[in-house]
Amino acid sequence: MGKCLLRSGQANSYIDHPLIPVDIVANMTIVIGWITATKNNLLSNPMVYNCSTGSNYKTCVSFSDYVEIVIREQKSIGFENYRLIQPNLYLTTITPFYYIRRFFEEILPAYLIDFFSLLTFRKTGMVKLNKRISNVVATLNYFASNQWIFSNHNSQFLLNQMTDFDKEEFHFDVKDIDWTIYLRNYCIGVKKYLLKEPLHQSKKSKLTFRKIL
């Protein structure tokens, strides 16, 4: 979405999905190693830990809300590509609709861009990149189109074994996730570290985006 290359996807936009930020997974993995090594007497059987929201839907986010927040924050921050095209992501579980929109909004533009790049002796690669994005969407389709609930009782057990200081240092309580704040930081990170766009150009990008609207 950062470069507006992904314009359509296969997902149920209204289901609450148990998405988990990777830093929470990393912290929980460290704590699992700690409790396994130091408190093995508390564990009568091998434990399976699901880093999940469980049945607590208050900490889940639907894909429609996820897309809405990301697009709003990207507009607010100002991405360079928004000078050319308005950001949008169409989600559907109806396969024919997905392929029709993908053809006109992703495949056809990719071939046209590569064609004009060839004419002007520039490097091509949009078609190849588009296929890679399509493969990712296809892989996630089944998971993004269905509701999933994973028990997190063992994760709560981990939390109960930790001191307040450890909970702060190795935070992984999913109830504390604020998706608006998290996704804003995510967008800033994408702009600065992945797309290599300087943050000080944000105002210029925002002004240009308002003009296209």
Legacy VTK file of the C-alpha trace (Angstrom):
# vtk DataFile Version 3.0
C-alpha trace
ASCII
DATASET POLYDATA
POINTS 213 float
0.000 0.000 0.000
2.916 2.346 0.584
3.496 2.777 -3.157
-0.141 2.145 -4.176
0.915 -1.017 -6.024
-1.567 -3.178 -4.114
-5.032 -2.008 -5.170
-7.179 -5.097 -4.515
-7.096 -8.075 -2.188
-9.016 -11.198 -1.216
-10.196 -10.891 2.380
-13.326 -10.622 4.484
-13.135 -6.976 5.454
-15.692 -7.218 8.281
-14.296 -10.137 10.280
-12.228 -9.240 13.349
-8.819 -10.750 12.676
-6.337 -11.593 15.462
-3.458 -9.629 13.965
-0.442 -9.387 16.265
2.467 -6.900 15.939
5.809 -8.649 15.487
7.452 -6.910 18.458
4.864 -8.482 20.763
5.684 -11.911 19.307
9.407 -11.270 19.872
8.888 -10.260 23.510
6.697 -13.271 24.187
9.291 -15.604 22.642
11.931 -14.249 25.049
9.629 -14.773 28.043
8.837 -18.344 26.938
12.562 -19.113 26.890
12.951 -17.597 30.350
10.103 -19.515 32.000
11.107 -22.801 30.337
14.684 -22.464 31.608
14.013 -21.168 35.129
10.587 -22.423 36.179
10.401 -25.850 34.601
8.930 -27.264 37.843
5.728 -25.308 37.165
5.276 -27.011 33.802
4.053 -30.581 34.191
3.593 -30.999 30.426
5.071 -29.338 27.347
3.318 -26.019 26.826
1.992 -24.556 23.596
1.747 -20.767 23.579
-0.463 -18.931 21.105
0.438 -15.289 20.715
-3.138 -14.301 20.005
-6.012 -12.142 21.192
-7.996 -15.279 22.032
-11.707 -14.516 22.150
-11.118 -10.897 23.168
-12.437 -9.115 20.076
-11.883 -5.699 21.647
-8.202 -6.036 20.794
-8.827 -7.318 17.260
-9.003 -5.148 14.172
-11.003 -5.842 11.026
-9.287 -5.523 7.659
-11.643 -2.672 6.732
-10.563 -0.736 9.846
-6.930 -1.693 9.230
-7.016 -0.360 5.664
-8.906 2.772 6.721
-6.380 3.599 9.456
-3.338 2.913 7.248
-4.640 5.030 4.355
-5.594 7.872 6.719
-2.187 7.836 8.395
-0.322 7.631 5.084
-2.257 10.667 3.854
-1.436 12.478 7.088
2.273 11.620 6.976
2.614 12.264 3.241
3.993 9.623 0.874
5.760 10.690 -2.313
3.695 8.433 -4.595
0.488 10.192 -3.532
1.418 12.994 -5.904
0.351 10.678 -8.725
-2.447 8.415 -7.494
-5.029 8.333 -4.723
-4.436 5.462 -2.250
-7.122 2.804 -2.056
-7.444 -0.926 -1.386
-10.531 -2.872 -2.455
-11.201 -6.029 -0.416
-13.598 -8.785 -1.454
-14.213 -12.491 -0.919
-15.740 -12.834 -4.405
-12.962 -14.194 -6.607
-14.248 -12.922 -10.015
-14.562 -9.358 -8.662
-11.040 -9.558 -7.298
-9.519 -10.712 -10.607
-11.421 -8.107 -12.639
-10.258 -5.242 -10.455
-6.748 -6.671 -10.250
-6.511 -6.834 -14.033
-7.510 -3.202 -14.585
-5.848 -1.646 -11.527
-2.662 -3.722 -11.170
-1.817 -6.009 -14.111
-2.633 -3.663 -17.009
-0.852 -0.631 -15.467
2.195 -2.814 -14.692
2.515 -3.931 -18.321
1.989 -0.374 -19.586
4.676 1.003 -17.264
7.152 -1.692 -18.340
6.277 -1.077 -22.003
6.988 2.652 -21.776
10.128 1.901 -19.757
11.375 -0.241 -22.639
10.624 2.541 -25.115
12.642 5.022 -23.061
15.484 2.546 -22.320
14.714 2.455 -18.609
14.793 -0.495 -16.244
11.642 -2.628 -16.169
10.323 -4.650 -13.259
6.728 -3.675 -12.524
5.261 -6.890 -13.971
7.640 -9.026 -11.919
6.863 -7.041 -8.764
3.134 -7.307 -9.435
3.400 -11.102 -9.666
5.234 -11.247 -6.338
2.507 -9.173 -4.678
-0.157 -11.408 -6.230
1.539 -14.520 -4.820
1.476 -13.023 -1.316
-2.236 -12.162 -1.638
-2.998 -15.698 -2.868
-1.100 -17.219 0.077
-3.005 -15.121 2.626
-6.412 -15.529 0.958
-7.639 -18.519 2.985
-6.527 -17.038 6.295
-7.832 -13.541 5.533
-11.261 -14.768 4.439
-12.134 -16.816 7.540
-12.581 -16.168 11.240
-9.859 -17.600 13.510
-9.870 -18.026 17.285
-6.781 -19.316 19.103
-6.761 -20.038 22.823
-4.382 -17.798 24.748
-4.746 -19.296 28.243
-1.076 -20.244 28.381
-0.122 -16.713 27.351
-2.075 -15.393 30.326
-0.207 -17.906 32.498
3.053 -16.344 31.303
1.862 -12.869 32.244
0.911 -14.020 35.738
4.476 -15.276 36.326
6.057 -11.916 35.502
6.840 -8.964 37.740
5.516 -5.505 36.881
9.003 -4.494 35.761
9.300 -7.497 33.435
5.848 -6.818 32.012
7.057 -3.349 31.109
10.388 -4.487 29.655
9.001 -7.462 27.707
5.506 -6.246 27.023
3.249 -8.665 25.145
-0.212 -8.073 26.638
-2.396 -7.811 23.532
-5.120 -5.986 25.475
-2.938 -2.871 25.451
-2.623 -2.597 21.657
-3.768 0.777 20.318
-4.054 0.120 16.586
-4.237 3.791 15.603
-0.947 4.616 17.345
0.697 1.368 16.254
-0.256 1.754 12.589
0.843 5.387 12.547
4.300 4.336 13.768
4.209 1.518 11.215
3.545 3.987 8.382
6.350 6.271 9.565
8.710 3.286 9.618
7.677 2.205 6.112
8.240 5.716 4.765
11.603 6.238 6.458
13.267 2.819 6.403
11.582 0.799 3.640
10.758 3.418 1.007
13.716 5.648 1.985
11.569 8.781 1.799
12.761 11.648 4.037
10.199 12.689 6.628
10.886 16.400 6.116
9.202 16.207 2.686
5.903 15.184 4.204
4.320 18.659 4.037
5.066 18.935 0.321
3.545 15.501 -0.305
0.440 16.363 1.700
-0.113 19.600 -0.224
0.232 17.795 -3.546
-2.159 15.074 -2.436
-4.815 17.645 -1.535
-4.532 19.050 -5.061
-5.293 15.677 -6.677
-8.340 15.333 -4.467
LINES 1 214
213 0 1 2 3 4 5 6 7 8 9 10 11 12 13 14 15 16 17 18 19 20 21 22 23 24 25 26 27 28 29 30 31 32 33 34 35 36 37 38 39 40 41 42 43 44 45 46 47 48 49 50 51 52 53 54 55 56 57 58 59 60 61 62 63 64 65 66 67 68 69 70 71 72 73 74 75 76 77 78 79 80 81 82 83 84 85 86 87 88 89 90 91 92 93 94 95 96 97 98 99 100 101 102 103 104 105 106 107 108 109 110 111 112 113 114 115 116 117 118 119 120 121 122 123 124 125 126 127 128 129 130 131 132 133 134 135 136 137 138 139 140 141 142 143 144 145 146 147 148 149 150 151 152 153 154 155 156 157 158 159 160 161 162 163 164 165 166 167 168 169 170 171 172 173 174 175 176 177 178 179 180 181 182 183 184 185 186 187 188 189 190 191 192 193 194 195 196 197 198 199 200 201 202 203 204 205 206 207 208 209 210 211 212
